[in-house]
Amino acid sequence: MLQITQHIIIPESEIEMTAIRSQGAGGQNVNKVASAIHLRFDIGASSLPDRLKSALLELKDQRITQEGVIVIKAQEHRSQEQNREEALKRLRDLIKSVTIVPRRRKPTKPTRSSQKKRLESKTKRSQVKSLRKPVTD
């Protein structure tokens, strides 16, 4: 069970994880041990609420395929268990980012003094620039 928030829990059966060989340096260990984790999570077939599913599908994230599958590859650590935890953490963070609803902005007007200051600075700047011009008779 992967707990996202207090109310949102994803069962392990919906997350598909396979161990693959890691890329990069590491000597013979890279050739022998499958320590990297390839995680796949189908958004459409999951038990997530519909609003979260649609929000996830609308994300412009390269980890989400055209078919609506989240693909995460974790290979930073040398052990398979640490990579498994890292992949689950990334999935949790991705889903959690969608659960947070941004607060609505209240439109405000600039204060009278700020408007006055702005206009005064513009007139000062204008005077400075006009004084730089060559003097004509």
C-alpha positions as CSV (number, residue, x, y, z in Angstrom):
1,M,0.0,0.0,0.0
2,L,1.3,3.4,-1.0
3,Q,-0.2,6.2,1.1
4,I,-0.4,9.5,-0.7
5,T,-2.5,11.5,1.7
6,Q,-4.7,10.4,4.7
7,H,-7.5,9.6,2.4
8,I,-5.7,8.5,-0.8
9,I,-4.1,5.0,-0.7
10,I,-2.9,3.1,-3.8
11,P,-2.8,-0.7,-3.4
12,E,0.4,-2.5,-4.4
13,S,-1.4,-4.5,-7.0
14,E,-1.9,-1.4,-9.2
15,I,1.8,-0.6,-9.3
16,E,3.9,-2.7,-11.6
17,M,7.6,-2.8,-10.7
18,T,10.4,-4.8,-12.5
19,A,14.1,-5.0,-11.7
20,I,16.4,-4.2,-14.7
21,R,20.1,-3.8,-15.1
22,S,21.3,-0.3,-14.3
23,Q,23.1,1.9,-16.7
24,G,26.4,3.7,-16.3
25,A,29.6,3.0,-14.4
26,G,29.9,0.3,-11.7
27,G,32.2,-2.3,-13.0
28,Q,31.0,-5.9,-13.1
29,N,28.2,-5.2,-10.7
30,V,26.3,-3.4,-13.5
31,N,26.6,-6.4,-15.7
32,K,25.5,-9.0,-13.1
33,V,22.9,-7.4,-10.8
34,A,19.5,-6.0,-11.7
35,S,19.4,-3.1,-9.3
36,A,17.5,-0.5,-11.2
37,I,13.7,-0.4,-10.8
38,H,11.3,0.3,-13.7
39,L,7.9,1.4,-12.2
40,R,4.7,1.5,-14.3
41,F,1.4,2.9,-13.0
42,D,-1.7,3.0,-15.2
43,I,-3.7,6.1,-14.3
44,G,-6.9,5.0,-16.1
45,A,-7.1,1.6,-14.4
46,S,-6.2,2.9,-10.9
47,S,-8.5,3.4,-7.9
48,L,-7.6,7.2,-7.7
49,P,-10.5,9.7,-7.7
50,D,-11.6,10.9,-11.1
51,R,-10.5,14.5,-10.5
52,L,-7.0,13.3,-9.7
53,K,-6.9,11.0,-12.8
54,S,-7.9,13.9,-15.0
55,A,-5.4,16.3,-13.4
56,L,-2.6,13.7,-13.8
57,L,-3.5,13.2,-17.5
58,E,-3.4,17.0,-18.1
59,L,0.1,17.3,-16.7
60,K,2.8,18.0,-19.2
61,D,5.2,15.5,-17.7
62,Q,7.6,13.4,-19.8
63,R,7.1,10.4,-17.4
64,I,3.4,10.1,-18.5
65,T,2.9,8.3,-21.8
66,Q,0.2,8.9,-24.4
67,E,-1.7,5.9,-23.0
68,G,-1.9,7.4,-19.6
69,V,0.8,5.3,-17.9
70,I,3.3,6.8,-15.5
71,V,6.8,5.3,-16.2
72,I,9.5,5.9,-13.6
73,K,13.1,4.5,-13.7
74,A,15.1,4.7,-10.5
75,Q,18.8,3.7,-10.7
76,E,20.7,6.1,-8.4
77,H,21.4,3.6,-5.7
78,R,23.4,0.4,-5.8
79,S,20.8,-1.6,-4.0
80,Q,17.5,-2.7,-5.5
81,E,15.5,-1.9,-2.3
82,Q,16.7,1.7,-2.2
83,N,15.8,2.1,-5.9
84,R,12.4,0.6,-5.2
85,E,11.8,3.1,-2.4
86,E,13.1,6.0,-4.6
87,A,10.7,5.1,-7.4
88,L,7.7,4.9,-5.0
89,K,8.7,8.2,-3.5
90,R,8.8,9.8,-7.0
91,L,5.3,8.4,-7.7
92,R,4.0,9.7,-4.4
93,D,5.4,13.1,-5.1
94,L,3.9,13.2,-8.6
95,I,0.5,12.3,-7.4
96,K,0.7,14.6,-4.3
97,S,1.6,17.6,-6.6
98,V,-1.8,17.2,-8.2
99,T,-3.8,17.0,-4.9
100,I,-2.7,20.5,-3.9
101,V,-5.3,23.0,-5.2
102,P,-3.8,26.5,-5.7
103,R,-5.5,29.3,-3.8
104,R,-7.5,31.8,-5.9
105,R,-5.9,35.2,-6.3
106,K,-7.8,38.1,-5.1
107,P,-7.4,41.0,-7.5
108,T,-6.2,44.1,-5.7
109,K,-5.9,47.8,-6.7
110,P,-2.6,49.7,-6.2
111,T,-2.8,52.2,-3.4
112,R,-3.1,55.9,-4.1
113,S,0.3,56.6,-2.6
114,S,2.0,53.9,-4.8
115,Q,0.3,55.4,-7.9
116,K,1.5,58.9,-6.9
117,K,5.1,57.6,-6.3
118,R,5.1,55.9,-9.7
119,L,4.0,59.0,-11.5
120,E,6.5,61.2,-9.6
121,S,9.4,58.8,-10.6
122,K,8.3,58.9,-14.2
123,T,8.3,62.7,-14.2
124,K,11.7,62.8,-12.5
125,R,13.1,60.4,-15.1
126,S,11.6,62.5,-17.9
127,Q,13.3,65.7,-16.5
128,V,16.7,63.9,-16.3
129,K,16.4,62.8,-19.9
130,S,15.3,66.2,-21.1
131,L,18.3,67.8,-19.4
132,R,20.6,65.5,-21.4
133,K,19.4,66.9,-24.7
134,P,21.6,69.4,-26.5
135,V,20.7,73.0,-25.8
136,T,19.3,74.9,-28.7
137,D,18.8,78.7,-29.0
